Amino acid sequence: MKRLTTLALKGLSFGLAAMISFGASAAVQDGMSKDAIAKRIEPIGKVRVAGESAANEAAASGPRSGEAVFGQYCTACHTAGVMGAPKINNADDWKPRLAQGMDTVLKHAINGYNAMPPKGTCADCSEDEIKAAIEYMTAEI
């Protein structure tokens, strides 16, 4: 009788071990889905090299508005008129420039002119973004 009980316990133990193993295997398989793996290995941060900015990421998501470009790159000089920069929405400052035509104003903004550096320090701005910033600065003239 004792031998029968021992065999029964061994059989029960084996069955229990098999069920646990199968259950663990299913759990492991669930954890091995592509989504689960991607979630576990996704980056927890980003590394930027000195001189780069978050603007590079913004450029990847689409063109920035004239207001956004102005707010980040142009406002320092074009709000106060630093070193002769035409002030935002100041007709007296902008009319002589706009009289030359938008193509000339845009060319000066892109290539730099007088004290203004090329693209007004927005090295990763597209021509369309620079033009949008100029249009924003002259919208109320």
PyRosetta script that sets phi, psi and omega in degrees:
from pyrosetta import init, pose_from_sequence

init()
pose = pose_from_sequence("MKRLTTLALKGLSFGLAAMISFGASAAVQDGMSKDAIAKRIEPIGKVRVAGESAANEAAASGPRSGEAVFGQYCTACHTAGVMGAPKINNADDWKPRLAQGMDTVLKHAINGYNAMPPKGTCADCSEDEIKAAIEYMTAEI")
pose.set_psi(1, -39.8)
pose.set_omega(1, -179.8)
pose.set_phi(2, -63.5)
pose.set_psi(2, -38.7)
pose.set_omega(2, 178.8)
pose.set_phi(3, -63.6)
pose.set_psi(3, -38.7)
pose.set_omega(3, 178.5)
pose.set_phi(4, -65.3)
pose.set_psi(4, -42.0)
pose.set_omega(4, 178.9)
pose.set_phi(5, -64.7)
pose.set_psi(5, -41.0)
pose.set_omega(5, 179.4)
pose.set_phi(6, -63.8)
pose.set_psi(6, -43.4)
pose.set_omega(6, 178.5)
pose.set_phi(7, -64.9)
pose.set_psi(7, -39.2)
pose.set_omega(7, 179.3)
pose.set_phi(8, -64.0)
pose.set_psi(8, -42.6)
pose.set_omega(8, 178.8)
pose.set_phi(9, -65.1)
pose.set_psi(9, -40.7)
pose.set_omega(9, 177.5)
pose.set_phi(10, -63.5)
pose.set_psi(10, -41.9)
pose.set_omega(10, 178.8)
pose.set_phi(11, -64.6)
pose.set_psi(11, -42.5)
pose.set_omega(11, 178.0)
pose.set_phi(12, -64.0)
pose.set_psi(12, -42.0)
pose.set_omega(12, 178.6)
pose.set_phi(13, -62.6)
pose.set_psi(13, -43.3)
pose.set_omega(13, 178.9)
pose.set_phi(14, -63.1)
pose.set_psi(14, -44.0)
pose.set_omega(14, 179.6)
pose.set_phi(15, -63.4)
pose.set_psi(15, -42.9)
pose.set_omega(15, 178.6)
pose.set_phi(16, -64.1)
pose.set_psi(16, -42.6)
pose.set_omega(16, 178.9)
pose.set_phi(17, -63.0)
pose.set_psi(17, -40.1)
pose.set_omega(17, 179.0)
pose.set_phi(18, -64.4)
pose.set_psi(18, -41.2)
pose.set_omega(18, -179.7)
pose.set_phi(19, -66.5)
pose.set_psi(19, -42.4)
pose.set_omega(19, 178.8)
pose.set_phi(20, -63.8)
pose.set_psi(20, -44.1)
pose.set_omega(20, -179.8)
pose.set_phi(21, -61.7)
pose.set_psi(21, -44.6)
pose.set_omega(21, 179.0)
pose.set_phi(22, -63.7)
pose.set_psi(22, -42.8)
pose.set_omega(22, 179.0)
pose.set_phi(23, -63.4)
pose.set_psi(23, -43.0)
pose.set_omega(23, 178.9)
pose.set_phi(24, -65.2)
pose.set_psi(24, -38.5)
pose.set_omega(24, 179.0)
pose.set_phi(25, -62.5)
pose.set_psi(25, -42.1)
pose.set_omega(25, 178.4)
pose.set_phi(26, -64.2)
pose.set_psi(26, -41.0)
pose.set_omega(26, 179.3)
pose.set_phi(27, -64.7)
pose.set_psi(27, -40.3)
pose.set_omega(27, 178.2)
pose.set_phi(28, -64.2)
pose.set_psi(28, -42.0)
pose.set_omega(28, 179.0)
pose.set_phi(29, -62.8)
pose.set_psi(29, -40.0)
pose.set_omega(29, 177.7)
pose.set_phi(30, -61.9)
pose.set_psi(30, -39.2)
pose.set_omega(30, 179.5)
pose.set_phi(31, -74.1)
pose.set_psi(31, -8.7)
pose.set_omega(31, -178.9)
pose.set_phi(32, -100.4)
pose.set_psi(32, 8.5)
pose.set_omega(32, 177.7)
pose.set_phi(33, -67.1)
pose.set_psi(33, 157.0)
pose.set_omega(33, -178.5)
pose.set_phi(34, -58.8)
pose.set_psi(34, -39.6)
pose.set_omega(34, 179.7)
pose.set_phi(35, -65.7)
pose.set_psi(35, -42.5)
pose.set_omega(35, -179.5)
pose.set_phi(36, -65.3)
pose.set_psi(36, -40.1)
pose.set_omega(36, 178.9)
pose.set_phi(37, -66.8)
pose.set_psi(37, -45.2)
pose.set_omega(37, 179.5)
pose.set_phi(38, -59.6)
pose.set_psi(38, -40.0)
pose.set_omega(38, 179.0)
pose.set_phi(39, -64.3)
pose.set_psi(39, -40.4)
pose.set_omega(39, -178.2)
pose.set_phi(40, -70.0)
pose.set_psi(40, -31.5)
pose.set_omega(40, -174.6)
pose.set_phi(41, -104.1)
pose.set_psi(41, 6.6)
pose.set_omega(41, -179.9)
pose.set_phi(42, -66.1)
pose.set_psi(42, 147.8)
pose.set_omega(42, -178.7)
pose.set_phi(43, -63.1)
pose.set_psi(43, 146.4)
pose.set_omega(43, 178.2)
pose.set_phi(44, -99.3)
pose.set_psi(44, -4.3)
pose.set_omega(44, -179.8)
pose.set_phi(45, -162.6)
pose.set_psi(45, -179.2)
pose.set_omega(45, 178.9)
pose.set_phi(46, -128.6)
pose.set_psi(46, 149.6)
pose.set_omega(46, 178.3)
pose.set_phi(47, -112.1)
pose.set_psi(47, 132.2)
pose.set_omega(47, 176.7)
pose.set_phi(48, -122.1)
pose.set_psi(48, 142.7)
pose.set_omega(48, 177.2)
pose.set_phi(49, -83.5)
pose.set_psi(49, 146.5)
pose.set_omega(49, 179.0)
pose.set_phi(50, -52.4)
pose.set_psi(50, 131.9)
pose.set_omega(50, -179.6)
pose.set_phi(51, 97.9)
pose.set_psi(51, -20.1)
pose.set_omega(51, 175.9)
pose.set_phi(52, -83.4)
pose.set_psi(52, 160.3)
pose.set_omega(52, 179.5)
pose.set_phi(53, -137.6)
pose.set_psi(53, 172.6)
pose.set_omega(53, 176.9)
pose.set_phi(54, -67.2)
pose.set_psi(54, -14.1)
pose.set_omega(54, 179.0)
pose.set_phi(55, -61.3)
pose.set_psi(55, -29.5)
pose.set_omega(55, 177.6)
pose.set_phi(56, -60.2)
pose.set_psi(56, -38.6)
pose.set_omega(56, 177.6)
pose.set_phi(57, -68.9)
pose.set_psi(57, -39.2)
pose.set_omega(57, 179.6)
pose.set_phi(58, -63.1)
pose.set_psi(58, -38.8)
pose.set_omega(58, 179.9)
pose.set_phi(59, -62.0)
pose.set_psi(59, -34.3)
pose.set_omega(59, 179.5)
pose.set_phi(60, -69.0)
pose.set_psi(60, -25.2)
pose.set_omega(60, -177.4)
pose.set_phi(61, -89.4)
pose.set_psi(61, -4.2)
pose.set_omega(61, 178.5)
pose.set_phi(62, 132.0)
pose.set_psi(62, 170.7)
pose.set_omega(62, -177.6)
pose.set_phi(63, -67.2)
pose.set_psi(63, 144.0)
pose.set_omega(63, 177.1)
pose.set_phi(64, -84.4)
pose.set_psi(64, 152.9)
pose.set_omega(64, 178.3)
pose.set_phi(65, -73.4)
pose.set_psi(65, 161.9)
pose.set_omega(65, 176.1)
pose.set_phi(66, -60.4)
pose.set_psi(66, -38.7)
pose.set_omega(66, 178.9)
pose.set_phi(67, -63.9)
pose.set_psi(67, -41.6)
pose.set_omega(67, 179.7)
pose.set_phi(68, -65.5)
pose.set_psi(68, -43.5)
pose.set_omega(68, 179.2)
pose.set_phi(69, -64.3)
pose.set_psi(69, -46.9)
pose.set_omega(69, 178.2)
pose.set_phi(70, -57.2)
pose.set_psi(70, -48.1)
pose.set_omega(70, -177.0)
pose.set_phi(71, -61.9)
pose.set_psi(71, -31.5)
pose.set_omega(71, -177.2)
pose.set_phi(72, -93.9)
pose.set_psi(72, -35.3)
pose.set_omega(72, -171.2)
pose.set_phi(73, -118.3)
pose.set_psi(73, -29.6)
pose.set_omega(73, -169.6)
pose.set_phi(74, -100.4)
pose.set_psi(74, -26.7)
pose.set_omega(74, -171.2)
pose.set_phi(75, -58.5)
pose.set_psi(75, -34.2)
pose.set_omega(75, -177.2)
pose.set_phi(76, -58.6)
pose.set_psi(76, -39.8)
pose.set_omega(76, -178.4)
pose.set_phi(77, -98.3)
pose.set_psi(77, -40.3)
pose.set_omega(77, -172.2)
pose.set_phi(78, -83.8)
pose.set_psi(78, -4.9)
pose.set_omega(78, 173.7)
pose.set_phi(79, -85.9)
pose.set_psi(79, -42.3)
pose.set_omega(79, -177.0)
pose.set_phi(80, -98.9)
pose.set_psi(80, -10.9)
pose.set_omega(80, -178.1)
pose.set_phi(81, 77.1)
pose.set_psi(81, 35.0)
pose.set_omega(81, -178.1)
pose.set_phi(82, -57.9)
pose.set_psi(82, 130.4)
pose.set_omega(82, 177.9)
pose.set_phi(83, 51.1)
pose.set_psi(83, 37.0)
pose.set_omega(83, 175.6)
pose.set_phi(84, 85.8)
pose.set_psi(84, 9.5)
pose.set_omega(84, 178.3)
pose.set_phi(85, -64.7)
pose.set_psi(85, 135.5)
pose.set_omega(85, 178.0)
pose.set_phi(86, -65.9)
pose.set_psi(86, 130.0)
pose.set_omega(86, -177.2)
pose.set_phi(87, -75.3)
pose.set_psi(87, 147.6)
pose.set_omega(87, -178.8)
pose.set_phi(88, -55.2)
pose.set_psi(88, 129.4)
pose.set_omega(88, 176.5)
pose.set_phi(89, 55.6)
pose.set_psi(89, 29.5)
pose.set_omega(89, 175.9)
pose.set_phi(90, -102.0)
pose.set_psi(90, 105.7)
pose.set_omega(90, -174.8)
pose.set_phi(91, -58.6)
pose.set_psi(91, -40.9)
pose.set_omega(91, -179.3)
pose.set_phi(92, -61.2)
pose.set_psi(92, -34.9)
pose.set_omega(92, 179.6)
pose.set_phi(93, -77.6)
pose.set_psi(93, -36.9)
pose.set_omega(93, -171.2)
pose.set_phi(94, -91.9)
pose.set_psi(94, -31.8)
pose.set_omega(94, -174.4)
pose.set_phi(95, -55.5)
pose.set_psi(95, -45.9)
pose.set_omega(95, 178.8)
pose.set_phi(96, -62.1)
pose.set_psi(96, -33.8)
pose.set_omega(96, 179.7)
pose.set_phi(97, -72.6)
pose.set_psi(97, -46.5)
pose.set_omega(97, -178.8)
pose.set_phi(98, -66.8)
pose.set_psi(98, -24.5)
pose.set_omega(98, 177.3)
pose.set_phi(99, -63.7)
pose.set_psi(99, -24.0)
pose.set_omega(99, 177.9)
pose.set_phi(100, -75.9)
pose.set_psi(100, -13.5)
pose.set_omega(100, -178.9)
pose.set_phi(101, 102.6)
pose.set_psi(101, 147.5)
pose.set_omega(101, -178.6)
pose.set_phi(102, -61.5)
pose.set_psi(102, -34.8)
pose.set_omega(102, 179.9)
pose.set_phi(103, -60.5)
pose.set_psi(103, -40.9)
pose.set_omega(103, 179.3)
pose.set_phi(104, -69.6)
pose.set_psi(104, -44.3)
pose.set_omega(104, 178.5)
pose.set_phi(105, -60.6)
pose.set_psi(105, -44.1)
pose.set_omega(105, 179.5)
pose.set_phi(106, -64.6)
pose.set_psi(106, -42.1)
pose.set_omega(106, 178.5)
pose.set_phi(107, -60.6)
pose.set_psi(107, -44.2)
pose.set_omega(107, 179.0)
pose.set_phi(108, -63.7)
pose.set_psi(108, -40.5)
pose.set_omega(108, -179.7)
pose.set_phi(109, -66.4)
pose.set_psi(109, -39.2)
pose.set_omega(109, -178.0)
pose.set_phi(110, -74.5)
pose.set_psi(110, -43.3)
pose.set_omega(110, -175.8)
pose.set_phi(111, -90.3)
pose.set_psi(111, -12.9)
pose.set_omega(111, -174.5)
pose.set_phi(112, 92.1)
pose.set_psi(112, 148.7)
pose.set_omega(112, -178.3)
pose.set_phi(113, -156.8)
pose.set_psi(113, 130.8)
pose.set_omega(113, -175.9)
pose.set_phi(114, 51.6)
pose.set_psi(114, -121.7)
pose.set_omega(114, -176.6)
pose.set_phi(115, -83.8)
pose.set_psi(115, -9.1)
pose.set_omega(115, -178.0)
pose.set_phi(116, -79.9)
pose.set_psi(116, 124.6)
pose.set_omega(116, 176.9)
pose.set_phi(117, -73.0)
pose.set_psi(117, 162.2)
pose.set_omega(117, 177.7)
pose.set_phi(118, -53.5)
pose.set_psi(118, 132.9)
pose.set_omega(118, 179.6)
pose.set_phi(119, 56.2)
pose.set_psi(119, 21.3)
pose.set_omega(119, 176.1)
pose.set_phi(120, 54.4)
pose.set_psi(120, 35.4)
pose.set_omega(120, -178.8)
pose.set_phi(121, 81.0)
pose.set_psi(121, -0.5)
pose.set_omega(121, 177.7)
pose.set_phi(122, -94.5)
pose.set_psi(122, 76.6)
pose.set_omega(122, -174.3)
pose.set_phi(123, -59.6)
pose.set_psi(123, -28.8)
pose.set_omega(123, -177.4)
pose.set_phi(124, -98.7)
pose.set_psi(124, 9.5)
pose.set_omega(124, 176.7)
pose.set_phi(125, -74.9)
pose.set_psi(125, 141.2)
pose.set_omega(125, 174.8)
pose.set_phi(126, -81.8)
pose.set_psi(126, 167.3)
pose.set_omega(126, 176.5)
pose.set_phi(127, -60.2)
pose.set_psi(127, -38.1)
pose.set_omega(127, 178.9)
pose.set_phi(128, -64.2)
pose.set_psi(128, -37.3)
pose.set_omega(128, 179.2)
pose.set_phi(129, -69.7)
pose.set_psi(129, -38.6)
pose.set_omega(129, 176.6)
pose.set_phi(130, -64.2)
pose.set_psi(130, -44.3)
pose.set_omega(130, 178.9)
pose.set_phi(131, -61.9)
pose.set_psi(131, -41.5)
pose.set_omega(131, 178.6)
pose.set_phi(132, -61.9)
pose.set_psi(132, -37.3)
pose.set_omega(132, 178.2)
pose.set_phi(133, -66.7)
pose.set_psi(133, -41.7)
pose.set_omega(133, 177.4)
pose.set_phi(134, -62.7)
pose.set_psi(134, -45.2)
pose.set_omega(134, 178.8)
pose.set_phi(135, -61.5)
pose.set_psi(135, -37.3)
pose.set_omega(135, 177.4)
pose.set_phi(136, -65.0)
pose.set_psi(136, -42.8)
pose.set_omega(136, -177.9)
pose.set_phi(137, -70.8)
pose.set_psi(137, -18.2)
pose.set_omega(137, -177.6)
pose.set_phi(138, -115.4)
pose.set_psi(138, 10.5)
pose.set_omega(138, -174.1)
pose.set_phi(139, -63.0)
pose.set_psi(139, -31.5)
pose.set_omega(139, -175.7)
pose.set_phi(140, -102.8)
pose.set_psi(140, 20.4)
pose.set_omega(140, 179.3)
pose.set_phi(141, -90.8)
pose.dump_pdb("model.pdb")
